[in-house]
Amino acid sequence: MCLQTRLAMLLGTGLLFGAAYAAPIPVCSAEIKGSIVNQFSQAGWEKMNEDERLRFEKSVYSQYQYCAVADGSVAPDAAFCGKTSYQGSTWFEQMTCCGYDPQRRLFACPVSIKQPGGFGGAPLPGSREYVLNCVSNGSTFVPVGVDSVHLANEALGAIRPWQFAVVAAANNNINLVQPMSGLTRQARSILSWQLQPTDCNYRPIWGNVLDYQIRLNQ
């Protein structure tokens, strides 16, 4: 039997380099994320007041926190700007960079969507990618602006990844982003799928945290 034939047989039966060719599978799959979207819909999340919403999201967080540990060791597949200070599961979404427009007081954070599913049915209910932006006051990070982008499952088999962006106005603690005097500030942006970050030390289950520098130019 020639060498080429033997190699073909081994590859065909998965005996040679099987692990190298196996597609990685996250512990917390798209189906798990879909079940979370269903929980939000069934709980009437959009009609909750802020206190009810925070309690509900805290309970969901505690239920699925293990996903960040189980899937958080995935190596990033893109260069990051600044420092990745925390990384949860980035199988489905990932934020590699953020920037600040001091004239408009806007943060902009591109978000790569890496899987076709795990975001809820299209077009609704879908789900949200939140980004909380924080600025250091010299001793700790404090929130200055948060926003989100809505998305849903892709059913057409298009080529991924897709590039979304979360744009957030700096409307809180604005003394940290004024005056526009050229001062350098330390900033932090937190990407979190479906569960809105509650503070600047929040560790997302799905998403990651970037620390970087901004400058308050006129």
Residue, then its C-alpha position, 0 to 999 in steps of 0.5 A: m500500500c502506497l504512503q498516499t493511500r495510507l495517509a488518506m485512510l488514516l485521515g478519513t478515519g480520523l486517526l491522524f491529526g484528529a484533534a488538530y482538525a476538530a472544530p472547537i465547540p464552546v461549552c455554552s453553545a448557541e442553544i444556551k444563549g438562545s434559552i437566555v433570550n427566551q427567558f428574557s421574553q417570557a419574563g417580560w423584561e422590556k416592561m420591567n422597571e430598573d430595579e426589577r430588571l437589575r434583579f432579573e439580570k443578576s439572577v441570569y448572571s449567577q445561573y450562567q456565570y460558569c460560561a465565562v470560566a468554561d469558555g473564557s480561555v479562547a485565544p483572541d483572533a485579532a489585535f487589540c488596542g490598549k489592554t484586555s483587562y478581562q476576557g469572558s467567553t468570546w466565541f460569539e462576540q468580541m470587542t477589539c478596540c474603542g475610541y473617543d470623540p471629545q468634540r462630540r463626547l461619543f465613544a465608539c466600539p466596534v464589535s465583531i459577531k463571530q457566529p451566525g446564532g446565539f443571539g435570538g430569533a430574527p428580527l425579534p426578539g433578538s438580543r443586545e450587545y451592551v458597552l459601558n464606557c468608564v473613565s478614571n478619576g485618578s483612583t478608580f474608573v467611573p461610568v460616563g456612558v452606556d449604550s447597545v446595539h440590537l442584533a439577531n440570528e443570521a439565517l441566510g448562511a452569509i460569510r462571517p464575521w459581521q462588524f457592528a458598533v456600539v456608539a455611546a454618549a458620555n452623559n455621566n460624570i462629564n467633568l472627567v471628559q471636560p474641558m477639552s484641554g488635551l489632557t490624557r485620561q485612562a478609559r475602560s470599555i466593557l462589552s457584555w451580551q444581553l446583560q447590561p454592565t452594572d459598574c466599571n468592575y463588571r466581568p461579563i459572561w459573554g464579552n470582554v473588557l478593554d483598558y486604553q487611553i483617550r485624549l481630550n483634544q479641542 
